[in-house]
Amino acid sequence: MNFPQNLKYTNEHEWIRVEGDIAYVGITDYAQEQLGDIVFVDIPTVGETLEAGETFGTIEVVKTISDLFLPVAGEVMEQNEALEENPELVNKDPYGEGWLIKMKPADLKAVEDLLDAEAYKAVVNGYLTSL
């Protein structure tokens, strides 16, 4: 499993990468692996300002639909249009071409309070050992 050092993570298995005052958000390699083949991504919140932890969309696999949670408060600016035709990009490249949204965080410092790669790896290892 891949845990890029340049990202921050949530306990709900989302990642966030800040570039200037914009952030990219997606699901982690662990999350896509647990979900299986992704068939549809729905982001109805573009243009909305949400609080950290609020649902910004859903991701659909063959047997279930899972909520997507915003890592930090801010405005959902754009969804990854490539996922409309190719939702499997989330499976193939969760940290690159498979990003879900671009957002403008309300407070960039809030990103620093999220999990770093080592802390997230410990969360995942905790899930794996409890199975």
N, C-alpha and C positions, 0 to 999 in steps of 0.2 A: 504494500500500500504506500501511496505517495503522500508526504506531508511537507509541502513547500514551506520553507522558512520565511518567505517574504509575505505570507498571508496571516490574517488573524482568523480565528475560528469560534463557533458557538457550540454549546452542548447539543443543539438541535441539528448539527452537521451542516451548517452553512459556512462558507468562507467569505472574506471580504478583502479586497486589495484596493488601496487608496493610490490614486494618481492625481496629484494636485489637489483640487477641491472636489473631485469626482471619485466615486468608488464603484468597483465592479463587485457583484455578488453572485455566488453560485452554490452548488452543493458539493460536498467533498467526495473524494474518490471512494471512501468508505460508504457513504450514503448511496452513491450510484450503484456500487457493488451489491449492497443489501437490497436495493429496490429491484434490480434486474433491468430488463430491456424497457427503456423509456419510450413511450409511444406518443405522448402529448404533453406540452407545457402550456399552462394558462396563466397569464399575468394581466388581470383586469385592472390593476391599480396604477398604471402609468399616468402621471400627472397628479397623483395624490401624495399628500404628506402623511406619513404614518409614524407611530411610536415604535421603539425597539420591541421586538417580540411579536408584533402584529403580523397577521397573515398577509403576504403580498401576492400570493398566487398558489397554484397547485401544480403538481407533477403527477402524471398518470403513467402507470405501468399496466401490464396486461391484466392483473387481478385486483389492483387497488389504486386509490388516489391519495396522495400525501400532501399536506399543507407545507408551504414554504414560509419561513419566518424571517422578518427583517432583522439583521444583526444589530443595527443602531437606528435611532430615529432619523428621519429625513424624507426627502422627496424622491419618489420613484420617477426617474426621468425617461427611461427608455428600456424596452425589452430587446433581447437578442432576436432579431427578425429571422436569422438563419435557422432558429429552432422550429419555426413554423413548418418548413419543408424537411428539416433534418433533426428531429428531437434526439436522435441517437448520438448527436455530438456530445451530449451531456455524459453519456457512457464512455465515449471514445476519448474525450479530452475535457474532463470536468473543470480543470484549472485554466484552460485556454479558450478554444473556440466554443466550448460548452458553457460559457458564462450565461447567467440568466437575465440580470438587469444591471443598468447603470443607475446610480442614485447620487443625490447630493446630501451627504450627512449634515444634520443640524449642528453637530459638534464633532469635529474631527478627533478631539481628545477622547471621545467615547470609544473610538476604535481601539485605542491603546488598552482599554480595560478588558478587551476580549482575550480569549485564550491564544497563546503562541503555539507554534508547532509541537513543542515538547509536551505542553499541557494537554493539547488536543489528542496527541498520541496516547497519553495516559488515560484519557476518557475512553477512547476506542478500545484500548487494551482492557479496560475495566468491563466494557460491554462483552468483549470476546471471552474473557475468563468467566463471566457469569452465565454463559450459554451452556 
